[in-house]
Amino acid sequence: MRRLQAPCVPRPSLSQWRRPCWGSTPFAILYIADLNAIGGGTGHLEVVERLHRQHQRVSLWIDRGLTGIGRLMRVARPVIGSESVADLDQWTNLKARLGAPVLSLDY
């Protein structure tokens, strides 16, 4: 997968992004799609954990597919992309296990 770049960030790095885009007014919620994890790679859970430690007042909403959800729940609210869910039974089980996940509809 090719990484996306934001206009305010010269390199695709969360640490590079944080300063110019946040400035002096941080967001209340930050949504991150970990495309490496969604695509079956290792992902960037360590980066998410570091962001949580550095910005504990920010609610992190993270889509990592179904990879490492237990560990993710300690630092962020899981976002489950519709492409990761096979059927309604799996979604029902995920909701019961995760409490209040965010559903991201991709169509």
Contacts in CASP RR format, 6 or more apart in sequence:
PFRMAT RR
TARGET T0000
AUTHOR 0000-0000-0000
METHOD contacts of the structure
MODEL  1
MRRLQAPCVPRPSLSQWRRPCWGSTPFAILYIADLNAIGGGTGHLEVVER
LHRQHQRVSLWIDRGLTGIGRLMRVARPVIGSESVADLDQWTNLKARLGA
PVLSLDY
1 35 0 8 1.000
1 36 0 8 1.000
1 39 0 8 1.000
3 12 0 8 1.000
3 35 0 8 1.000
4 12 0 8 1.000
5 11 0 8 1.000
5 12 0 8 1.000
6 17 0 8 1.000
6 21 0 8 1.000
8 17 0 8 1.000
8 20 0 8 1.000
8 21 0 8 1.000
9 16 0 8 1.000
9 17 0 8 1.000
9 20 0 8 1.000
9 21 0 8 1.000
10 16 0 8 1.000
14 32 0 8 1.000
14 44 0 8 1.000
14 47 0 8 1.000
14 51 0 8 1.000
15 47 0 8 1.000
18 51 0 8 1.000
26 55 0 8 1.000
26 57 0 8 1.000
26 58 0 8 1.000
27 58 0 8 1.000
28 57 0 8 1.000
28 58 0 8 1.000
28 59 0 8 1.000
29 58 0 8 1.000
29 59 0 8 1.000
29 60 0 8 1.000
29 61 0 8 1.000
30 51 0 8 1.000
30 55 0 8 1.000
30 58 0 8 1.000
30 59 0 8 1.000
30 60 0 8 1.000
30 61 0 8 1.000
31 61 0 8 1.000
31 62 0 8 1.000
31 63 0 8 1.000
31 79 0 8 1.000
32 48 0 8 1.000
32 60 0 8 1.000
32 61 0 8 1.000
32 62 0 8 1.000
32 63 0 8 1.000
33 63 0 8 1.000
33 79 0 8 1.000
34 43 0 8 1.000
34 44 0 8 1.000
34 45 0 8 1.000
34 48 0 8 1.000
34 62 0 8 1.000
34 63 0 8 1.000
34 64 0 8 1.000
34 65 0 8 1.000
36 42 0 8 1.000
36 43 0 8 1.000
36 44 0 8 1.000
37 43 0 8 1.000
37 44 0 8 1.000
37 45 0 8 1.000
37 64 0 8 1.000
37 65 0 8 1.000
37 67 0 8 1.000
37 68 0 8 1.000
38 63 0 8 1.000
38 64 0 8 1.000
38 65 0 8 1.000
38 67 0 8 1.000
38 84 0 8 1.000
39 65 0 8 1.000
40 67 0 8 1.000
41 67 0 8 1.000
43 64 0 8 1.000
43 67 0 8 1.000
45 64 0 8 1.000
45 68 0 8 1.000
45 71 0 8 1.000
45 72 0 8 1.000
48 60 0 8 1.000
48 62 0 8 1.000
48 72 0 8 1.000
48 75 0 8 1.000
48 76 0 8 1.000
49 75 0 8 1.000
51 58 0 8 1.000
51 60 0 8 1.000
52 60 0 8 1.000
52 75 0 8 1.000
52 76 0 8 1.000
59 76 0 8 1.000
59 77 0 8 1.000
60 75 0 8 1.000
60 76 0 8 1.000
60 77 0 8 1.000
61 76 0 8 1.000
61 77 0 8 1.000
61 78 0 8 1.000
61 79 0 8 1.000
61 102 0 8 1.000
62 72 0 8 1.000
62 76 0 8 1.000
62 77 0 8 1.000
62 78 0 8 1.000
62 79 0 8 1.000
63 78 0 8 1.000
63 79 0 8 1.000
63 80 0 8 1.000
63 81 0 8 1.000
63 104 0 8 1.000
64 72 0 8 1.000
64 78 0 8 1.000
65 80 0 8 1.000
65 81 0 8 1.000
65 84 0 8 1.000
66 80 0 8 1.000
66 84 0 8 1.000
66 94 0 8 1.000
69 78 0 8 1.000
69 97 0 8 1.000
69 98 0 8 1.000
72 78 0 8 1.000
73 98 0 8 1.000
77 100 0 8 1.000
77 101 0 8 1.000
77 102 0 8 1.000
78 98 0 8 1.000
78 101 0 8 1.000
78 102 0 8 1.000
79 101 0 8 1.000
79 102 0 8 1.000
79 103 0 8 1.000
79 104 0 8 1.000
80 91 0 8 1.000
80 94 0 8 1.000
80 98 0 8 1.000
80 101 0 8 1.000
80 102 0 8 1.000
80 103 0 8 1.000
80 104 0 8 1.000
81 103 0 8 1.000
81 104 0 8 1.000
81 105 0 8 1.000
81 106 0 8 1.000
82 103 0 8 1.000
82 104 0 8 1.000
82 105 0 8 1.000
82 106 0 8 1.000
82 107 0 8 1.000
83 106 0 8 1.000
85 91 0 8 1.000
85 94 0 8 1.000
91 103 0 8 1.000
94 101 0 8 1.000
95 101 0 8 1.000
END
